[in-house]
């Protein structure tokens, strides 16, 4: 058997997982339990991701207990209300008071808002929540090589986890709005002070597996060869 015949199915599968792993909100199956063994395998795969200086700083907290999931979901909802929904309502009221028509959101953003609201309403029902972070604190500068090393030791593992979940029929969505109240979540889960939360994933099996690649701008508008990309 030729090498091409052996590798083509592998390439096809890898390419599909890489291009169809989407943020899943409305299609999470809230009624189907997620076996711990499946999560454990996905987490082991995530731990093979690249990391700065070969130091494994990423940590994962899987939240299965119903009361703790509800408590974390409550923090998530409050953050959405205060930092997303309330500003939108205030903006709409100001436009109305000024005699301006309501702001018309682009169709993709409207769909995203509906999807996000569904997740807000059901966050406490997802079978598992996975908090991803680091045992180190974010560098004071917030930028430059040290900040890049910090996040570069977390996000590859986080993305690998999402890919591993997708390949097993599970969905997730990367959220971080709860970080406005990071300390509250830390108290709920009794997390050490040195732990830096980076993202929170709702995890569940998906309703159907027919996810598609997202529409993107032409490559020339984001990829440059030996210089800047095209500007249009």
Phi, psi and omega in degrees: 000134184286160179297326181296317181295329181283319188273335183303312178300323178295314179299319181297317181293314181298315180299320180295315180296318182294327186261351183238010175279103186252165170286114184256125180233302184282340184256021174282132179275099185285344184266349185261120180295152175252113181301139180300325181299324178293315178297320180299319180293318179297322179290324176297321177295317180300327182287352175273000182292159177300153178210149181292136176056020180055033177251120184279092183262342181290143177225153182231132175242112180269123183253107180251329182300129186299319181294320180289323176298319180294320180294316178294319179298325178296319176296317179300313180297320181295321178294318177298316181298313186284321189255352179236301188288315180299313176301324178294318179294320179296317179298317180296320179294321179294320178296318180295318180296330180274002179077019180266150178290157177303144179291126180272114180280144174303149183306316179299322180289324176299315179297320180296322179294318178297317179296317180295320179296322178299318180294320177303315183291336188237011185303324182288346184267347181296141184300329180213143170244138180238117177266128183242136180195203184224151177279001174249164177267156178297135177305146184303325183293329182073002180207177179085189187297324183289321176294321178297319177296321181298303183289331178291349176261359180244309187295324175300320178292321179297314180293320177299322177297315180296322178293318179296321177296313181302318183292347179250014176084015178252153178242163178205170176214129181282119177234152178215005183298332181295344183296344172298335179235044184305318185293329178294317177295322178299321179290320180301321186258003180056047182277149178292153183299329184285346183285128177255117177284139181242318182203158179233125182249125164282136184230131177198163170296152181264153174275096186088161182239007189273063176270148185240163175294144180282155174286134180228158176294159177305143184304325183298338181276351181231351182241126175248145178247111181064021180171189184296160175283167179292146173243134182228000000 
